Amino acid sequence: MLIFFGRYLQDVHPKTIRSDPKTTRKKRNEQWVIEKDIQNLKVFPITEKISNYFIDLMINYSLSHNLDLPDALIASTAIINDLELYTLNLKHFKYIQNLKLWRC
């Protein structure tokens, strides 16, 4: 199962939030939970196969279904790695062929 819960997590170092004096205690606690959860996730590198599939998805769905870049990257990663995608935004992915969506 592939779980994505943030687009830009890799761009913000966790210590940035903790070191900001304006950050509330609640936000620091939330950040601690995120840091703890991230340690349990598997990182999937963007391979040439994923890149090629990503391009195909963008060509096929960006205009017709308004597919955006992050969603195309998520979908291509899941498809190439033969993973089920768990998402609360089914409408963003339900039209993509070969994508297995996790259903409860």
C-alpha positions in Angstrom: 0.0 0.0 0.0 1.4 3.4 -1.0 0.4 6.3 1.4 1.0 9.9 0.5 0.0 12.6 2.9 1.9 15.7 1.8 3.3 17.0 -1.4 6.2 19.0 -0.1 7.4 17.2 3.0 10.9 16.6 1.5 11.3 20.3 0.9 10.9 21.3 4.6 13.4 20.0 7.1 11.5 19.0 10.3 13.8 21.1 12.5 12.8 24.2 10.7 9.4 24.2 12.3 10.8 23.4 15.8 13.3 26.2 15.6 10.8 28.9 14.7 9.9 30.8 17.9 6.5 31.7 16.5 5.6 28.0 16.2 3.0 27.0 18.7 3.3 24.0 21.0 0.4 22.3 19.2 2.3 22.6 15.8 5.5 21.3 17.4 3.6 18.3 18.7 2.0 17.7 15.3 5.5 18.0 13.7 6.8 15.4 16.1 4.0 13.0 15.1 4.8 13.5 11.4 8.5 12.9 12.0 7.8 9.7 13.8 5.4 8.5 11.1 7.9 9.4 8.3 10.5 7.0 9.8 8.1 4.1 9.0 7.6 5.0 5.3 9.3 3.4 2.4 10.9 5.8 -0.1 10.4 5.0 -3.7 13.0 6.7 -6.0 11.8 8.2 -9.2 13.1 5.8 -11.8 13.2 6.1 -15.6 10.1 3.8 -15.8 8.2 6.0 -13.3 9.2 9.1 -15.3 8.1 7.6 -18.6 4.8 6.5 -17.1 4.3 9.9 -15.5 4.8 11.6 -18.9 2.2 9.2 -20.5 -0.3 10.0 -17.7 0.2 13.8 -18.2 -0.2 13.5 -22.0 -3.4 11.4 -21.6 -5.1 13.0 -18.6 -3.9 16.5 -17.9 -6.3 18.2 -20.3 -9.2 15.8 -20.3 -9.3 15.2 -16.5 -7.2 18.1 -15.1 -4.6 15.7 -13.8 -1.9 17.7 -11.9 1.8 17.0 -11.6 1.9 15.6 -8.0 -1.1 13.3 -8.6 0.5 12.0 -11.9 3.7 11.2 -10.0 1.9 9.5 -7.2 -0.1 7.4 -9.7 2.8 6.5 -11.8 4.8 5.4 -8.8 2.0 3.2 -7.6 1.5 1.6 -11.0 5.1 0.9 -11.7 5.7 -0.6 -8.2 2.4 -2.6 -8.4 1.0 -0.9 -5.3 -2.5 -0.1 -4.1 -3.0 3.6 -3.6 -4.8 4.7 -0.5 -6.3 8.2 -0.9 -9.3 10.2 0.3 -9.4 11.9 -3.1 -10.7 9.1 -5.2 -12.0 11.6 -7.8 -8.4 12.6 -8.6 -7.4 9.0 -9.5 -10.5 6.9 -10.4 -10.1 7.4 -14.1 -6.5 6.3 -14.4 -6.2 2.8 -16.0 -4.0 0.2 -14.3 -4.1 2.1 -11.0 -5.2 -0.1 -8.1 -7.1 2.0 -5.6 -7.4 0.6 -2.0 -11.0 0.3 -1.0 -12.2 -0.4 2.5 
